[in-house]
Amino acid sequence: MDTVELPGCPNGSLLAASYLLSRRPHKAAFLVPDRDCVAVLKYVLPLLGYSVRVEERGGAWLVEASAVEKA
């Protein structure tokens, strides 16, 4: 799983959504510089079919997205 470094919002969340929609990876990780982008991703990624896990890393945040299995 690669980690994609993103700019702050709104561009960061748009790039993350675009990445997931175009590639449809099972897992992806995004390094974002601000809490606003984390908040947006925590809202948007489940709508795209991904569960979200967030971890703070030295002033930035690592947002991990995992595809939700459909029953």
C-alpha positions as protocol buffer text, in pm:
chain_id: "A"
residue {
  index: 1
  type: MET
  ca { x: 0 y: 0 z: 0 }
}
residue {
  index: 2
  type: ASP
  ca { x: 149 y: 331 z: -107 }
}
residue {
  index: 3
  type: THR
  ca { x: 106 y: 649 z: 94 }
}
residue {
  index: 4
  type: VAL
  ca { x: -3 y: 949 z: -110 }
}
residue {
  index: 5
  type: GLU
  ca { x: 96 y: 1289 z: 30 }
}
residue {
  index: 6
  type: LEU
  ca { x: -180 y: 1543 z: -27 }
}
residue {
  index: 7
  type: PRO
  ca { x: -206 y: 1922 z: 4 }
}
residue {
  index: 8
  type: GLY
  ca { x: -451 y: 2079 z: 249 }
}
residue {
  index: 9
  type: CYS
  ca { x: -822 y: 2107 z: 181 }
}
residue {
  index: 10
  type: PRO
  ca { x: -1014 y: 2151 z: -35 }
}
residue {
  index: 11
  type: ASN
  ca { x: -769 y: 2015 z: -295 }
}
residue {
  index: 12
  type: GLY
  ca { x: -645 y: 1734 z: -73 }
}
residue {
  index: 13
  type: SER
  ca { x: -985 y: 1575 z: -24 }
}
residue {
  index: 14
  type: LEU
  ca { x: -1069 y: 1614 z: -393 }
}
residue {
  index: 15
  type: LEU
  ca { x: -744 y: 1444 z: -493 }
}
residue {
  index: 16
  type: ALA
  ca { x: -806 y: 1157 z: -249 }
}
residue {
  index: 17
  type: ALA
  ca { x: -1157 y: 1100 z: -383 }
}
residue {
  index: 18
  type: SER
  ca { x: -1030 y: 1113 z: -741 }
}
residue {
  index: 19
  type: TYR
  ca { x: -752 y: 865 z: -660 }
}
residue {
  index: 20
  type: LEU
  ca { x: -998 y: 618 z: -505 }
}
residue {
  index: 21
  type: LEU
  ca { x: -1259 y: 652 z: -779 }
}
residue {
  index: 22
  type: SER
  ca { x: -1011 y: 608 z: -1063 }
}
residue {
  index: 23
  type: ARG
  ca { x: -800 y: 325 z: -918 }
}
residue {
  index: 24
  type: ARG
  ca { x: -1043 y: 151 z: -680 }
}
residue {
  index: 25
  type: PRO
  ca { x: -764 y: 7 z: -459 }
}
residue {
  index: 26
  type: HIS
  ca { x: -852 y: -230 z: -175 }
}
residue {
  index: 27
  type: LYS
  ca { x: -643 y: -13 z: 61 }
}
residue {
  index: 28
  type: ALA
  ca { x: -494 y: 334 z: 34 }
}
residue {
  index: 29
  type: ALA
  ca { x: -321 y: 575 z: 271 }
}
residue {
  index: 30
  type: PHE
  ca { x: -312 y: 954 z: 252 }
}
residue {
  index: 31
  type: LEU
  ca { x: -87 y: 1190 z: 446 }
}
residue {
  index: 32
  type: VAL
  ca { x: -267 y: 1520 z: 497 }
}
residue {
  index: 33
  type: PRO
  ca { x: -140 y: 1838 z: 667 }
}
residue {
  index: 34
  type: ASP
  ca { x: -457 y: 1967 z: 834 }
}
residue {
  index: 35
  type: ARG
  ca { x: -751 y: 1859 z: 1049 }
}
residue {
  index: 36
  type: ASP
  ca { x: -1005 y: 2008 z: 811 }
}
residue {
  index: 37
  type: CYS
  ca { x: -899 y: 1764 z: 541 }
}
residue {
  index: 38
  type: VAL
  ca { x: -920 y: 1476 z: 790 }
}
residue {
  index: 39
  type: ALA
  ca { x: -1275 y: 1578 z: 880 }
}
residue {
  index: 40
  type: VAL
  ca { x: -1379 y: 1590 z: 514 }
}
residue {
  index: 41
  type: LEU
  ca { x: -1218 y: 1253 z: 438 }
}
residue {
  index: 42
  type: LYS
  ca { x: -1386 y: 1091 z: 741 }
}
residue {
  index: 43
  type: TYR
  ca { x: -1718 y: 1202 z: 594 }
}
residue {
  index: 44
  type: VAL
  ca { x: -1655 y: 1134 z: 221 }
}
residue {
  index: 45
  type: LEU
  ca { x: -1464 y: 805 z: 220 }
}
residue {
  index: 46
  type: PRO
  ca { x: -1747 y: 595 z: 370 }
}
residue {
  index: 47
  type: LEU
  ca { x: -1975 y: 733 z: 98 }
}
residue {
  index: 48
  type: LEU
  ca { x: -1726 y: 593 z: -156 }
}
residue {
  index: 49
  type: GLY
  ca { x: -1729 y: 249 z: 10 }
}
residue {
  index: 50
  type: TYR
  ca { x: -1423 y: 277 z: 234 }
}
residue {
  index: 51
  type: SER
  ca { x: -1377 y: 249 z: 609 }
}
residue {
  index: 52
  type: VAL
  ca { x: -1144 y: 510 z: 761 }
}
residue {
  index: 53
  type: ARG
  ca { x: -869 y: 495 z: 1021 }
}
residue {
  index: 54
  type: VAL
  ca { x: -682 y: 811 z: 1127 }
}
residue {
  index: 55
  type: GLU
  ca { x: -348 y: 844 z: 1305 }
}
residue {
  index: 56
  type: GLU
  ca { x: -157 y: 1162 z: 1390 }
}
residue {
  index: 57
  type: ARG
  ca { x: 205 y: 1164 z: 1272 }
}
residue {
  index: 58
  type: GLY
  ca { x: 427 y: 1453 z: 1372 }
}
residue {
  index: 59
  type: GLY
  ca { x: 197 y: 1742 z: 1286 }
}
residue {
  index: 60
  type: ALA
  ca { x: 33 y: 1563 z: 992 }
}
residue {
  index: 61
  type: TRP
  ca { x: -237 y: 1297 z: 978 }
}
residue {
  index: 62
  type: LEU
  ca { x: -229 y: 956 z: 814 }
}
residue {
  index: 63
  type: VAL
  ca { x: -571 y: 860 z: 681 }
}
residue {
  index: 64
  type: GLU
  ca { x: -601 y: 493 z: 588 }
}
residue {
  index: 65
  type: ALA
  ca { x: -890 y: 382 z: 371 }
}
residue {
  index: 66
  type: SER
  ca { x: -994 y: 17 z: 337 }
}
residue {
  index: 67
  type: ALA
  ca { x: -1262 y: -107 z: 99 }
}
residue {
  index: 68
  type: VAL
  ca { x: -1573 y: -230 z: 277 }
}
residue {
  index: 69
  type: GLU
  ca { x: -1671 y: -581 z: 172 }
}
residue {
  index: 70
  type: LYS
  ca { x: -2023 y: -598 z: 33 }
}
residue {
  index: 71
  type: ALA
  ca { x: -2243 y: -881 z: 158 }
}
